[in-house]
């Protein structure tokens, strides 16, 4: 499968982040967006978007003009080149008790760790990006606190690395993973098989909570590692599914781990979720990316 990248640069940071947010509205929408400072002392910021369909070049040109950026440079990225690159360049990721690795590093897995085999090829979520890494670290911290969820949901699961981490942590928990993309669901199921977790995590194709198994709610822990816009849109449904009283669900002690957020976006997303009845929000920043840990105190 051919994927596509679109890159531009501009300054200052605030304008670059605004352009990054505006890219979310494109059709087709990008699968991932990054806003990163160019480390050459120029003060410029690079804005990148990745697509699984040919991007709307006219739309990209318009956004560049409106935000005062250089023209986007659009390139095709054949899958074969990407797979070869990640196998050559990506190193194992350590996040507390978790160790995420590719098959080329199988001989490096240390004893006593929760090892998760993820081949970085077709779906987002290898543990290397600040968002997935932040979620794994948050999960590790919750386990240290003694969290024992009976039901866990991973919404927008990508590779299902977070769902698999939860399944390994809590063998008795019911774990559900979902993604809007059928290919991501297929990748998730393949990763479950590769990790000996077939049958431990149920995988469904769904947009948000638009599946009966998700809409039923009752989840003690929910992951949503997506983007700012969808996170805000999903706030009421996610809170209900997470047993947060103000959202109309049963009063309980639900916990949500949210990511896919630039640091500048985190406060706005946090405020939307606190308005749904969450009583506490912790945050962890990794580079330009933030992970939120939201709790509803019974």
Backbone bond lengths (Angstrom), bond angles and torsions (degrees), N, CA, C in turn:
res aa  C-N    CA-C-N  psi(-1)  N-CA   C-N-CA  omega(-1)  CA-C   N-CA-C  phi
1 X - - - 1.461 - - 1.519 109.38 -
2 X 1.319 116.46 132.02 1.461 121.50 176.96 1.520 109.84 -84.35
3 X 1.322 116.43 133.50 1.454 121.39 172.36 1.527 108.27 -114.10
4 X 1.334 115.70 169.92 1.458 120.62 -173.33 1.525 109.64 -134.35
5 X 1.311 115.65 143.00 1.456 120.98 174.46 1.519 109.42 -119.28
6 X 1.334 115.41 150.36 1.459 121.68 176.13 1.525 107.73 -136.11
7 X 1.326 117.13 121.56 1.456 122.14 -175.71 1.528 110.22 -123.53
8 X 1.330 115.12 143.97 1.459 121.45 169.76 1.517 107.91 -150.48
9 X 1.320 117.17 178.12 1.470 120.77 177.42 1.519 109.07 -146.12
10 X 1.329 114.12 152.65 1.461 120.90 178.11 1.517 108.85 -167.17
11 X 1.327 116.21 173.45 1.455 122.82 176.75 1.525 107.84 -142.99
12 X 1.346 117.61 155.57 1.462 128.37 -1.00 1.532 111.60 -85.62
13 X 1.327 116.02 -166.22 1.461 121.74 -177.42 1.526 112.24 -58.75
14 X 1.333 117.12 -41.36 1.464 120.39 -176.05 1.525 111.59 -60.56
15 X 1.336 117.06 -40.20 1.467 119.84 179.11 1.516 111.11 -70.91
16 X 1.333 117.00 -36.66 1.463 120.23 177.92 1.529 110.65 -63.82
17 X 1.325 116.24 -42.29 1.463 119.39 179.68 1.525 111.50 -67.79
18 X 1.324 116.38 -35.54 1.464 119.93 177.19 1.526 110.58 -64.62
19 X 1.317 116.85 -39.36 1.463 120.23 176.43 1.520 110.51 -66.28
20 X 1.325 117.12 -40.17 1.463 120.33 177.10 1.520 111.70 -58.70
21 X 1.335 116.71 -42.63 1.467 120.51 177.50 1.526 111.04 -64.87
22 X 1.332 116.52 -41.03 1.469 120.29 -177.77 1.529 111.57 -64.25
23 X 1.315 117.46 -29.95 1.471 120.86 179.66 1.527 112.20 -62.27
24 X 1.327 117.66 -24.52 1.466 121.03 -178.82 1.523 111.83 -62.35
25 X 1.341 117.26 -24.47 1.467 121.19 -175.90 1.521 113.34 -86.96
26 X 1.321 118.39 -3.61 1.464 120.21 -179.78 1.528 111.29 -65.60
27 X 1.322 115.49 154.28 1.464 121.79 174.71 1.534 107.61 -130.62
28 X 1.345 118.40 113.05 1.466 126.86 4.36 1.529 111.78 -71.47
29 X 1.324 115.56 149.96 1.458 120.70 -179.36 1.527 110.29 -78.39
30 X 1.320 116.99 147.06 1.464 119.45 176.36 1.522 111.59 -68.25
31 X 1.318 116.66 148.68 1.460 122.05 176.59 1.519 111.21 -76.58
32 X 1.329 117.70 -27.74 1.460 122.15 179.39 1.518 108.84 -153.86
33 X 1.339 115.20 149.34 1.465 122.28 179.99 1.518 107.80 -133.50
34 X 1.319 116.49 137.78 1.458 120.69 176.91 1.515 111.29 -132.33
35 X 1.348 116.24 141.47 1.463 122.45 175.58 1.522 106.64 -128.09
36 X 1.325 116.89 110.22 1.466 121.45 -170.12 1.523 109.77 -132.83
37 X 1.324 116.35 136.81 1.468 121.02 178.23 1.520 110.22 -68.50
38 X 1.322 116.21 135.66 1.454 121.50 175.89 1.529 107.84 -79.26
39 X 1.317 116.70 119.72 1.470 120.98 -172.44 1.525 111.55 -87.35
40 X 1.330 115.55 59.56 1.470 119.55 177.45 1.522 111.81 -128.25
41 X 1.359 115.28 10.11 1.450 119.72 179.17 1.512 114.95 79.16
42 X 1.332 117.65 3.45 1.466 120.87 -176.98 1.523 112.91 -79.87
43 X 1.327 116.87 -19.92 1.455 120.40 -174.94 1.514 113.56 84.73
44 X 1.338 117.32 -0.30 1.463 121.42 179.15 1.527 110.98 -78.79
45 X 1.343 113.98 155.18 1.472 121.61 176.84 1.524 108.32 -123.60
46 X 1.307 116.25 137.67 1.464 122.20 178.47 1.529 109.32 -93.27
47 X 1.307 115.66 131.96 1.462 122.20 176.55 1.530 107.29 -114.66
48 X 1.319 116.47 123.40 1.465 121.35 -176.31 1.519 110.21 -127.52
49 X 1.311 115.82 142.87 1.465 121.98 175.59 1.523 108.32 -133.97
50 X 1.332 115.39 143.72 1.466 121.24 -179.32 1.526 109.14 -122.38
51 X 1.315 116.05 135.16 1.460 122.40 -173.56 1.533 110.25 -127.88
52 X 1.335 115.24 149.50 1.468 120.47 172.26 1.526 111.21 -100.39
53 X 1.341 116.48 -2.10 1.462 123.04 173.96 1.523 108.02 -129.21
54 X 1.337 118.42 156.81 1.463 119.06 177.29 1.525 110.57 -55.02
55 X 1.323 118.67 125.58 1.471 120.62 -177.31 1.523 112.27 -71.99
56 X 1.315 115.12 160.05 1.462 122.19 176.53 1.526 108.16 -77.02
57 X 1.328 116.34 97.86 1.464 120.13 -175.66 1.525 112.13 -65.04
58 X 1.338 116.63 -35.88 1.466 119.01 177.79 1.518 110.21 -65.58
59 X 1.333 116.45 -41.06 1.459 120.25 177.69 1.516 111.74 -63.57
60 X 1.339 116.80 -40.76 1.463 120.19 177.11 1.524 111.02 -63.33
61 X 1.335 117.02 -41.82 1.463 120.73 -179.97 1.529 110.84 -63.41
62 X 1.334 116.18 -40.58 1.465 120.22 179.21 1.522 110.95 -64.47
63 X 1.343 117.04 -44.57 1.463 120.25 179.95 1.524 110.82 -63.25
64 X 1.331 116.90 -40.13 1.463 119.95 178.59 1.524 110.92 -61.38
65 X 1.332 116.79 -42.55 1.467 121.14 -179.98 1.522 110.97 -65.65
66 X 1.330 116.74 -46.96 1.470 121.31 -177.80 1.522 111.49 -61.01
67 X 1.342 116.77 -37.94 1.463 120.78 -175.42 1.527 113.32 -95.90
68 X 1.328 116.35 4.03 1.450 119.57 176.72 1.512 114.61 69.97
69 X 1.326 116.24 32.42 1.455 121.09 -178.97 1.520 110.85 -100.94
70 X 1.324 115.94 163.86 1.458 120.40 171.96 1.524 108.73 -67.21
71 X 1.321 117.08 158.59 1.460 120.34 178.52 1.529 110.63 -57.35
72 X 1.322 116.30 140.50 1.459 120.31 175.99 1.532 109.74 -65.62
73 X 1.312 115.66 138.07 1.463 121.98 171.51 1.527 106.82 -99.64
74 X 1.333 115.73 115.21 1.461 121.28 -176.37 1.523 109.07 -103.69
75 X 1.338 115.77 131.82 1.464 120.77 -178.68 1.518 110.03 -134.14
76 X 1.333 115.69 149.28 1.461 121.36 171.94 1.523 108.15 -88.65
77 X 1.348 115.40 138.38 1.456 120.90 179.85 1.532 108.42 -122.56
78 X 1.330 118.32 93.12 1.469 119.42 179.10 1.523 110.88 -56.87
79 X 1.312 116.03 138.52 1.462 120.76 -176.70 1.522 112.09 -57.06
80 X 1.301 117.53 -38.68 1.457 119.63 -177.31 1.525 111.28 -59.87
81 X 1.337 116.77 -39.33 1.460 119.71 178.39 1.522 110.94 -66.18
82 X 1.349 116.78 -40.19 1.466 120.91 -178.65 1.525 111.38 -65.28
83 X 1.315 116.55 -45.78 1.460 119.68 179.99 1.521 110.44 -60.92
84 X 1.327 116.84 -44.05 1.463 119.86 178.98 1.522 110.80 -60.85
85 X 1.321 115.60 -39.13 1.470 119.58 -178.92 1.520 111.60 -65.07
86 X 1.341 117.00 -50.57 1.455 118.50 -175.32 1.515 111.97 -66.59
87 X 1.309 117.00 -34.74 1.464 118.60 177.92 1.525 111.44 -66.33
88 X 1.311 116.19 -29.41 1.447 120.72 -179.07 1.524 111.36 -83.44
89 X 1.352 117.25 -35.66 1.453 120.51 -169.27 1.531 115.28 -103.23
90 X 1.328 118.30 -34.07 1.455 119.48 -173.14 1.518 111.63 -75.54
91 X 1.319 115.25 132.05 1.458 122.00 179.25 1.531 109.28 -102.78
92 X 1.328 117.60 162.81 1.467 119.16 176.73 1.524 111.08 -58.16
93 X 1.326 116.03 150.14 1.455 122.40 179.82 1.520 109.29 -111.56
94 X 1.324 116.08 131.31 1.457 121.39 177.14 1.516 108.65 -112.62
95 X 1.334 116.17 125.55 1.467 122.23 179.03 1.523 107.67 -136.62
96 X 1.320 116.17 90.89 1.460 119.44 -176.34 1.522 110.47 62.63
97 X 1.318 115.99 -123.31 1.463 120.93 -178.42 1.530 112.41 -79.92
98 X 1.337 117.65 -6.79 1.465 121.41 -175.68 1.531 111.61 -95.02
99 X 1.338 114.63 144.63 1.462 122.30 178.64 1.520 106.91 -136.08
100 X 1.336 116.14 109.04 1.462 122.00 -176.62 1.526 108.07 -103.58
101 X 1.332 116.05 126.55 1.461 119.16 -172.80 1.525 110.81 -144.64
102 X 1.332 116.14 161.17 1.450 122.51 171.83 1.518 109.67 -97.33
103 X 1.321 116.92 164.29 1.465 120.33 -176.48 1.523 111.92 -60.69
104 X 1.357 117.10 -26.07 1.461 119.94 178.94 1.519 112.50 -69.77
105 X 1.358 117.16 -11.52 1.460 121.13 177.90 1.531 111.56 -116.08
106 X 1.325 117.18 22.62 1.471 120.56 -176.41 1.526 112.12 -60.48
107 X 1.322 117.25 -27.59 1.461 119.93 -177.69 1.524 112.76 -80.31
108 X 1.349 117.38 -2.05 1.458 120.82 -177.91 1.526 113.54 -103.24
109 X 1.327 117.99 -0.17 1.465 120.48 -175.22 1.528 109.85 -66.22
110 X 1.340 118.26 121.13 1.466 120.34 -179.35 1.532 111.35 -78.73
111 X 1.316 115.25 155.40 1.457 119.94 177.66 1.524 110.64 -71.71
112 X 1.317 114.91 151.15 1.452 120.29 174.80 1.510 115.61 79.68
113 X 1.320 117.91 8.85 1.459 120.85 178.68 1.529 109.74 -110.73
114 X 1.327 116.25 157.78 1.463 121.09 172.34 1.517 106.50 -85.27
115 X 1.335 116.26 103.61 1.460 121.92 -174.91 1.519 110.33 -92.69
116 X 1.323 116.37 132.39 1.459 123.07 -179.70 1.518 109.02 -126.28
117 X 1.318 116.21 119.17 1.456 122.20 -179.42 1.527 109.35 -87.52
118 X 1.318 116.53 117.63 1.462 122.35 178.85 1.525 108.22 -131.74
119 X 1.328 116.42 120.86 1.455 120.53 174.10 1.529 108.17 -92.00
120 X 1.322 117.55 115.97 1.465 121.92 -177.31 1.517 109.13 -77.15
121 X 1.329 116.60 94.67 1.452 119.48 -177.59 1.514 112.29 -139.25
122 X 1.346 117.49 -58.32 1.460 119.09 -167.22 1.511 115.12 -116.04
123 X 1.322 119.77 -7.49 1.465 119.47 -176.72 1.516 109.99 -143.78
124 X 1.333 114.58 154.66 1.457 121.54 -178.48 1.526 109.50 -76.36
125 X 1.332 117.00 138.70 1.450 120.55 173.70 1.508 113.39 123.28
126 X 1.334 117.26 62.97 1.459 120.62 -179.97 1.521 111.89 -98.47
127 X 1.343 116.98 -11.12 1.453 120.59 -175.42 1.518 112.74 99.04
128 X 1.338 118.03 -14.21 1.456 120.65 -178.78 1.528 111.58 -79.28
129 X 1.307 117.76 -32.17 1.457 120.60 -178.86 1.521 109.62 -73.85
130 X 1.350 115.47 147.66 1.457 120.15 -177.44 1.510 114.76 -58.11
131 X 1.339 117.53 -26.40 1.465 119.65 -179.35 1.527 111.42 -73.31
132 X 1.325 117.33 -50.70 1.463 120.38 -179.90 1.523 110.64 -66.72
133 X 1.317 116.94 -40.94 1.458 120.72 177.40 1.523 110.85 -60.57
134 X 1.336 116.32 -41.54 1.461 119.93 178.28 1.513 112.14 -62.47
135 X 1.327 117.19 -39.43 1.462 121.18 178.53 1.525 111.09 -65.34
136 X 1.325 116.89 -42.03 1.470 120.11 178.96 1.527 110.88 -64.47
137 X 1.313 116.76 -40.56 1.466 119.32 178.22 1.526 110.96 -66.22
138 X 1.330 116.63 -38.99 1.461 120.07 177.83 1.524 110.48 -63.81
139 X 1.324 116.49 -42.62 1.462 120.90 178.26 1.521 110.87 -61.98
140 X 1.317 116.73 -42.22 1.459 121.35 178.05 1.529 110.46 -59.92
141 X 1.332 116.49 -42.26 1.459 120.21 179.14 1.517 112.79 -65.81
142 X 1.334 116.88 -40.02 1.470 120.02 178.43 1.526 111.04 -64.62
143 X 1.335 115.93 -37.87 1.465 119.08 177.17 1.523 110.49 -63.82
144 X 1.331 117.19 -39.32 1.462 120.82 177.48 1.521 111.55 -62.96
145 X 1.345 116.52 -31.77 1.461 120.71 178.77 1.523 112.49 -75.13
146 X 1.333 117.02 -12.60 1.454 120.61 179.17 1.510 115.06 98.10
147 X 1.342 117.86 14.87 1.458 119.68 178.16 1.531 110.13 -59.03
148 X 1.338 116.47 136.30 1.461 122.31 179.42 1.530 109.26 -135.72
149 X 1.321 118.40 76.99 1.465 121.09 -177.36 1.528 112.10 -74.25
150 X 1.326 115.21 145.14 1.461 120.03 174.35 1.515 111.31 -89.73
151 X 1.358 116.41 -30.97 1.455 120.81 -179.16 1.533 108.97 -134.10
152 X 1.339 115.76 134.47 1.467 122.06 -177.36 1.527 108.24 -131.61
153 X 1.343 116.73 138.96 1.468 121.74 175.21 1.519 109.33 -125.51
154 X 1.339 115.75 138.18 1.459 123.07 175.55 1.523 106.35 -117.90
155 X 1.343 116.63 99.75 1.458 122.69 -174.68 1.526 109.68 -93.57
156 X 1.339 116.48 123.04 1.454 120.51 -173.03 1.516 109.12 76.67
157 X 1.328 115.73 53.18 1.467 121.86 -164.30 1.516 114.92 -72.81
158 X 1.352 119.15 -23.73 1.461 119.07 -176.74 1.517 110.98 58.99
159 X 1.323 116.96 -117.03 1.459 121.56 -179.65 1.521 113.42 -75.03
160 X 1.344 117.04 -11.07 1.473 124.10 -175.91 1.523 111.95 73.00
161 X 1.325 118.20 21.06 1.456 119.96 -179.17 1.529 111.25 -62.54
162 X 1.334 117.88 -36.46 1.463 120.02 -179.59 1.526 111.07 -71.76
163 X 1.323 117.07 -41.24 1.459 120.50 176.78 1.525 110.63 -61.83
164 X 1.324 116.65 -41.03 1.461 120.08 -179.97 1.527 110.92 -67.97
165 X 1.330 117.10 -38.64 1.459 119.99 177.44 1.529 110.62 -60.84
166 X 1.347 116.27 -42.00 1.456 119.88 178.57 1.529 111.46 -66.24
167 X 1.321 116.15 -40.42 1.463 119.91 -179.94 1.523 111.41 -63.78
168 X 1.322 117.01 -36.55 1.459 120.79 178.04 1.537 111.21 -71.91
169 X 1.330 115.71 -37.54 1.468 119.88 -179.93 1.520 111.70 -66.52
170 X 1.337 115.41 -43.77 1.465 121.01 -172.68 1.531 109.54 -125.03
171 X 1.327 118.26 84.55 1.469 121.52 -175.26 1.522 113.98 -57.63
172 X 1.328 117.19 -25.45 1.460 119.41 -178.27 1.514 114.46 -90.33
173 X 1.334 117.60 -3.30 1.465 120.59 -176.61 1.523 111.20 -80.74
174 X 1.319 115.48 149.12 1.466 122.08 171.29 1.518 107.72 -87.11
175 X 1.343 118.07 122.10 1.463 122.09 -175.09 1.524 109.34 -121.14
176 X 1.332 115.15 130.67 1.466 121.80 -179.86 1.521 108.45 -123.67
177 X 1.337 117.06 131.27 1.462 122.62 177.64 1.518 109.31 -119.33
178 X 1.329 116.65 138.14 1.472 119.98 -179.23 1.515 109.95 -137.79
179 X 1.333 114.76 154.64 1.460 120.47 173.36 1.522 108.26 -151.82
180 X 1.327 115.88 149.83 1.462 120.77 179.33 1.524 111.32 -74.06
181 X 1.336 116.67 -18.95 1.454 122.55 -174.50 1.526 110.83 -101.79
182 X 1.333 117.46 124.77 1.470 121.43 -177.88 1.520 111.41 -61.95
183 X 1.324 117.42 -36.09 1.462 119.64 179.85 1.522 111.11 -65.97
184 X 1.331 117.00 -38.99 1.463 120.02 177.99 1.522 110.50 -63.24
185 X 1.335 117.05 -39.38 1.466 119.93 177.81 1.528 110.38 -62.36
186 X 1.335 116.33 -40.81 1.463 120.15 178.27 1.523 110.81 -64.23
187 X 1.336 116.92 -41.01 1.462 120.94 177.49 1.525 110.10 -63.83
188 X 1.337 116.66 -42.63 1.462 120.54 178.48 1.522 110.95 -58.02
189 X 1.320 116.96 -45.16 1.460 120.54 -179.63 1.524 110.82 -64.99
190 X 1.336 117.50 -37.71 1.460 120.59 177.10 1.525 111.04 -65.31
191 X 1.326 116.74 -39.11 1.462 119.96 178.10 1.520 111.76 -67.12
192 X 1.318 116.67 -37.39 1.473 119.58 176.08 1.522 110.45 -60.05
193 X 1.333 116.12 -44.50 1.459 120.06 179.53 1.529 110.66 -63.22
194 X 1.327 117.31 -42.31 1.464 121.36 -178.39 1.520 111.73 -65.15
195 X 1.330 116.93 -25.50 1.461 121.48 -178.97 1.528 112.94 -101.27
196 X 1.323 116.79 9.63 1.457 119.79 178.94 1.517 113.44 67.60
197 X 1.345 116.62 29.80 1.469 120.92 -176.40 1.527 112.66 -116.17
198 X 1.313 117.57 13.95 1.467 119.92 176.40 1.529 109.42 -57.61
199 X 1.326 115.93 129.90 1.462 120.38 -177.85 1.512 114.05 91.51
200 X 1.339 117.59 -16.13 1.468 120.41 179.02 1.521 111.90 -88.42
201 X 1.331 117.23 -25.14 1.461 122.00 179.14 1.520 107.86 -127.06
202 X 1.326 116.09 126.08 1.468 120.79 175.59 1.516 108.84 -87.00
203 X 1.337 117.40 131.16 1.461 121.96 -179.52 1.526 110.10 -111.57
204 X 1.335 116.80 130.83 1.459 121.01 179.01 1.520 109.57 -133.77
205 X 1.327 116.15 151.19 1.461 121.78 173.97 1.519 107.98 -93.05
206 X 1.314 116.74 123.36 1.465 119.77 -176.71 1.522 109.68 -162.56
207 X 1.329 115.31 149.91 1.459 122.12 170.81 1.523 107.35 -94.85
208 X 1.317 117.10 119.39 1.450 120.21 -178.85 1.515 111.58 59.81
209 X 1.340 115.52 -125.65 1.465 121.21 179.23 1.528 110.91 -105.36
210 X 1.347 115.02 27.06 1.452 120.81 -177.42 1.512 113.75 -83.17
211 X 1.286 118.10 48.76 1.465 124.23 173.55 1.522 106.86 -143.55
212 X 1.329 118.68 139.24 1.467 120.32 -176.84 1.521 113.95 -53.35
213 X 1.329 117.52 -38.55 1.460 119.80 -178.28 1.522 112.10 -67.50
214 X 1.339 117.02 -28.89 1.457 120.81 176.65 1.522 111.49 -84.34
215 X 1.319 115.64 -41.99 1.467 120.17 -178.77 1.521 112.13 -63.29
216 X 1.328 116.69 -24.95 1.475 120.44 179.53 1.516 111.57 -63.92
217 X 1.328 117.71 -24.86 1.459 121.42 175.06 1.513 113.78 69.82
218 X 1.339 113.93 -153.53 1.456 119.97 -178.81 1.518 113.73 78.41
219 X 1.334 117.51 22.00 1.464 120.89 -178.63 1.528 110.15 -88.20
220 X 1.310 115.29 130.94 1.465 120.68 176.80 1.517 111.83 -79.74
221 X 1.332 116.40 -28.61 1.461 121.79 -179.66 1.523 108.65 -139.36
222 X 1.331 116.17 131.27 1.465 121.72 177.77 1.521 109.11 -128.66
223 X 1.337 116.19 129.77 1.459 122.76 168.88 1.525 108.08 -98.15
224 X 1.331 116.98 139.69 1.466 121.37 169.82 1.521 106.62 -144.06
225 X 1.321 116.03 93.73 1.462 122.24 -179.48 1.529 106.79 -104.92
226 X 1.345 114.75 81.33 1.462 119.47 -173.89 1.531 109.26 -127.99
227 X 1.323 119.35 -119.72 1.459 122.70 179.33 1.528 109.51 -135.99
228 X 1.325 115.99 165.65 1.457 121.11 -176.39 1.523 113.12 -54.14
229 X 1.332 117.45 -52.38 1.461 120.35 -176.23 1.518 113.00 -57.32
230 X 1.341 119.15 -54.48 1.467 120.04 177.97 1.528 112.99 -61.06
231 X 1.326 118.40 -35.08 1.463 120.07 179.40 1.530 111.04 -63.04
232 X 1.322 116.66 -42.77 1.466 119.51 178.73 1.526 110.21 -66.38
233 X 1.325 116.60 -43.37 1.464 120.22 179.84 1.520 111.75 -62.04
234 X 1.316 117.06 -35.18 1.466 121.30 -175.89 1.526 113.42 -85.38
235 X 1.327 118.49 -5.36 1.466 120.88 -172.49 1.531 113.56 -51.20
236 X 1.339 120.43 -51.29 1.477 118.75 -178.76 1.529 112.49 -62.75
237 X 1.333 117.77 -44.99 1.463 120.64 -178.35 1.520 111.20 -66.96
238 X 1.329 116.69 -40.04 1.456 119.34 -179.87 1.521 110.71 -65.69
239 X 1.326 117.22 -42.43 1.462 120.28 179.18 1.527 111.52 -62.71
240 X 1.340 116.53 -41.37 1.476 118.93 177.18 1.524 110.57 -61.17
241 X 1.332 115.91 -45.34 1.454 119.84 -178.51 1.524 111.91 -67.38
242 X 1.331 115.85 -22.47 1.465 121.90 -178.10 1.529 112.34 -93.98
243 X 1.331 115.90 11.89 1.464 122.07 176.29 1.533 112.42 62.67
244 X 1.340 116.06 43.38 1.458 120.62 178.42 1.520 108.53 -98.75
245 X 1.326 116.68 121.75 1.454 121.81 -169.69 1.508 115.88 -57.28
246 X 1.347 118.65 -42.31 1.456 120.75 -174.92 1.517 112.31 -66.26
247 X 1.345 116.83 -18.11 1.464 119.93 -179.12 1.519 112.04 -90.92
248 X 1.315 117.34 4.72 1.453 120.41 175.99 1.510 114.49 100.13
249 X 1.320 117.42 -4.75 1.455 120.19 179.05 1.513 111.07 -89.57
250 X 1.313 115.63 -177.76 1.453 121.27 177.78 1.520 109.72 -66.46
251 X 1.333 116.82 134.62 1.451 119.72 178.34 1.529 109.46 -62.14
252 X 1.306 116.42 130.10 1.455 118.77 -178.21 1.506 111.06 -161.79
253 X 1.328 116.07 -168.23 1.449 121.33 -176.61 1.497 112.59 -112.68
254 X 1.332 117.57 46.77 1.456 121.06 -177.31 1.516 112.63 -63.12
255 X 1.347 114.60 151.05 1.467 122.40 177.19 1.527 107.94 -126.78
256 X 1.331 116.39 137.31 1.460 121.48 177.75 1.522 109.35 -127.70
257 X 1.332 116.36 136.29 1.461 122.91 174.30 1.521 106.97 -112.39
258 X 1.333 116.13 114.96 1.459 121.85 -176.20 1.522 110.08 -115.58
259 X 1.337 116.78 139.46 1.463 119.56 175.54 1.519 109.20 -154.85
260 X 1.335 115.65 -168.01 1.455 121.12 -169.15 1.514 110.44 89.35
261 X 1.340 116.13 20.16 1.463 122.21 -171.60 1.515 111.98 -115.43
262 X 1.326 115.76 134.97 1.449 119.73 166.50 1.528 108.62 -70.38
263 X 1.320 116.80 152.27 1.463 119.89 -178.04 1.523 111.64 -57.04
264 X 1.327 117.08 -33.38 1.466 120.57 -179.10 1.524 112.55 -72.67
265 X 1.325 118.24 -15.17 1.466 122.37 -178.62 1.525 112.83 -95.58
266 X 1.321 116.91 -14.30 1.460 120.83 -168.28 1.528 113.21 -63.17
267 X 1.340 117.78 -42.80 1.467 119.61 -176.44 1.526 111.66 -63.38
268 X 1.328 116.86 -39.54 1.467 119.62 -179.95 1.525 110.76 -64.02
269 X 1.330 116.91 -44.40 1.459 120.20 178.74 1.526 110.32 -65.37
270 X 1.321 116.57 -43.04 1.470 120.26 177.55 1.520 111.01 -55.07
271 X 1.320 117.52 -46.34 1.465 120.99 -176.73 1.526 111.44 -62.47
272 X 1.329 117.76 -37.66 1.458 120.28 177.66 1.528 111.12 -62.61
273 X 1.306 116.83 -37.23 1.470 120.09 -177.79 1.520 112.00 -79.85
274 X 1.321 117.99 -35.12 1.463 119.31 174.71 1.527 110.19 -63.08
275 X 1.327 116.62 -33.29 1.469 120.53 177.71 1.520 111.84 -66.98
276 X 1.332 117.72 -19.52 1.462 121.49 178.51 1.522 112.38 -87.49
277 X 1.328 118.00 -3.03 1.456 119.99 175.31 1.510 116.20 116.48
278 X 1.335 117.91 -2.06 1.457 118.57 174.11 1.530 108.45 -67.46
279 X 1.313 116.02 140.59 1.462 119.34 -173.58 1.520 113.77 -102.46
280 X 1.322 116.90 -12.41 1.467 119.96 -177.33 1.516 109.54 -148.61
281 X 1.319 115.73 142.14 1.464 120.28 176.62 1.523 109.36 -138.73
282 X 1.329 115.65 120.30 1.456 121.87 171.96 1.527 107.85 -103.81
283 X 1.329 116.31 155.56 1.461 119.18 179.71 1.519 109.89 -137.74
284 X 1.327 114.45 152.01 1.460 121.07 176.20 1.522 107.76 -137.25
285 X 1.319 116.82 127.22 1.456 122.16 -179.43 1.528 110.23 -103.62
286 X 1.331 115.25 134.55 1.463 121.72 171.87 1.525 106.44 -126.59
287 X 1.316 116.92 106.08 1.453 120.13 -175.10 1.519 110.15 61.57
288 X 1.326 116.93 -125.68 1.457 121.99 -178.69 1.517 113.03 -87.65
289 X 1.330 117.84 2.45 1.463 121.09 -170.40 1.526 112.09 -115.45
290 X 1.324 115.26 146.87 1.467 121.79 -176.69 1.520 110.55 -123.38
291 X 1.317 115.36 142.12 1.465 123.04 169.70 1.520 107.94 -115.35
292 X 1.322 116.42 132.62 1.460 122.55 177.79 1.520 109.22 -106.42
293 X 1.339 116.50 137.02 1.467 122.40 174.49 1.517 106.83 -117.21
294 X 1.322 116.56 107.79 1.465 122.76 -175.27 1.524 109.79 -105.05
295 X 1.312 115.89 140.92 1.464 121.25 -178.38 1.512 110.28 -132.57
296 X 1.328 115.32 142.85 1.465 121.60 172.79 1.525 107.19 -112.88
297 X 1.311 116.27 109.98 1.464 120.56 -177.30 1.518 109.26 -78.48
298 X 1.338 117.96 126.96 1.473 119.96 -179.98 1.515 110.95 -60.41
